[in-house]
Amino acid sequence: MLKITLVRHGETDGNKEKKYLGWTDIELNEKGILQAKIVRDKLSEEKFDLIISSPLKRAKATAEIIGNTNIIYEDNLKEINFGLFDNLSYKEIRAQYPEECEKWINNNDFTFPHGESFSRMHTRVQNFVDKIKTKEGSILVVTHSGIIRSIIAYLLNIEKEKAWHFSIDNCGITVIDITKGYAVLRALNK
């Protein structure tokens, strides 16, 4: 059996300001650091065989607070690349890029200008999950909300477009068990 514990990074000022954060590489704020310490305490009894994290600062810092040794950084765990929309609020996107924003609203697989599409991100996630899903033991993955949603959808055989039906809190803990290729969602935002 494989137990995958997924943790979204702690809060950033961009999260607090409701900005779309993809590859913008910003630090945790004070609340985010505190959230990561709370998760560390919640997971203190867990023994992870492997800790894998997005290399972006907010995830990296969260991973280092939770389990500060032997962390593997994986580019496929970066959040979706929002391109020109990155680090902007919806209101800012609507004002600065009205035509592109309209296309985004009406297209489930919109490619963000100078960024990527949800399908492209989902393919990155599949590549990552396919590398780990046949392992045994317990793995901690520290990443971003879009990636966690995509992992859940992929492992539970849910259409990728339905991944947005899952809300992932900052430092929320999600647990998925995989036995003989069959995945079960054990916890969401625990």
N, C-alpha and C positions, 0 to 999 in steps of 0.2 A: 504494500500500500504506500501511496505517496500522499503526504499532507502538505498542501500549499497554503501558507499564510500570507495574505496580501495586505499590505499597509500602504495607505495613501500618505504622502508627505504631510508634514504639519503646515499650519497656516503661514501665508506670506502676506505682505501688504497688498499685492495684486489680488489675492483671493478676497481679502477684506474689502477691497474696492470693486469687487465683482468684475474683474478684467479677465479676458481670455488669455490664459498663460499656456503657451506651448513650449517653444524652445528658448524663450526669454529666460536667462539664467539668473534668477534672483534668490536671495537668502531667505531663510525662515525669519519671521518676526518673533518677538518675545513670546507671544501666545503659542506660536508654532513650536518653539523650543520646549515650552512647558508641555504641550500636547505629546511631543515625542518622548519626553521623560515619563509621562503617564503610561504611554504604550509600553515603554521599556519595563516599567514596573508590572504591568498586566501580563507581559510575556516572560517575566523573570523565571518562571518554572519550566518554560519550553526549552528544549534542546534542539537547535537547528543544525542539520548536517551541512547546510549551505545557506549563505546570505547573498542575495543578488539584488542590485539596485540600479536604478537609472543613474547616469552620471551627472544629471543636472543638480545644481547646488542644493535645492530644497529637498530633493529625495536623498541625495548623498548625506547631508547633515542629519536627516531623520534616521537613516540606516546606521550611521556612526554612533548616534545616541543610543539606539536600541541594542546594537551588537557591534562593538567597535573593532572587531578583528576579522580578518579573512573575508572581506567583502569583495565580491566580484561586481564590476561595473559593466553594464550591458546597454549598448546604444539602442537596441530594439525596444528598450523599456522607456525611452523618452516619450513624452506626451506628443500628441499630434502637432505637427508643424502648422500653426495658424498663419504663417507667412506675414503679409501686410496687416492682418488683423491681430497679430500677437501683441499682447500687453495693452490692448484697448478694451474699453467697455462696449457693450452692445450699442449704447447711445453714440459713442465715438465712432464706431464702425459705420453705423447708419448715416452719420453726418459726413464722414470722410469718404466713404465708398458706397454711396446709395445704390448704384446699379449692381455691384458685386454682392452687396448685402441682400438685395432682392433675389438674386440667383441662388444664393446660399439658402435662403428661407424655402425656396421652391425646389431644391435639389438635394435628395438624400446623400448623394455622393459628390458633392461640390468639391472642387479642388481649390483650396485657398490660394489667392494670388501670391506667388513666390513661396508657396508652402506645399502641402500635400493633401490628398483626399482621405476620407475615412477608410476607404478600401485599401489604400496604400498603407495606412497605419495598421489596419487589421491584418494585413499580410505580414508586417513586421512582428506583430503579436503572435500570429500563428507560427512563424519561424522560431520564435523564442520558446513557445509552449511545446512545440514538437520536439525540441531538444531536451526538455526536462520531464515531460509527462510519463516517460517510461521508467524513471528513476524510482527508487524506494527511499523511504525515510521522511524527513521533514525539511522543507525549504521555506525560507522567509524571502519574500519579494517586496521591495519598497519601491513604489512607483507613483503614478499619477492616476487621476480619476478616469480619464478616457481609456487608459491602458487596462485598468482593472475591469471596467465595464466590458471591454473587448475580450479579455481573458475569460470572464464569466460566460459571455455569450458563446465563445468558441468551445469551451469545455462542456457546456451544457447543451450544445447543438441547437442554439437559438439563433435565428437570423441576426446577422450583425447589426442591421438597422434597429433592432429592438434593444440593443445594448443600452440605449439612452433611457430605458425604463428603470434602470438601477441608479439610485442616488448614492454617491460615495462621499462620505464626510472626510474632512481633514483628519488624518490619523485614525480613521475608521479601520477596524480589523475585519477582514473577510477571510473565511476559511473554506477551502475546497479539498475534499478527499477524493483520490482516484484509486480505485481498486479494479484491477484487470481491465483498464481502459474505460471504466465507467465512473464518471464524475458526479459527486454529490455536493451541493452547496450546504455547508454546515452552519455558517454564520455570515451575516452581512452587517457591517458597521457595529460590530460587537464592542 
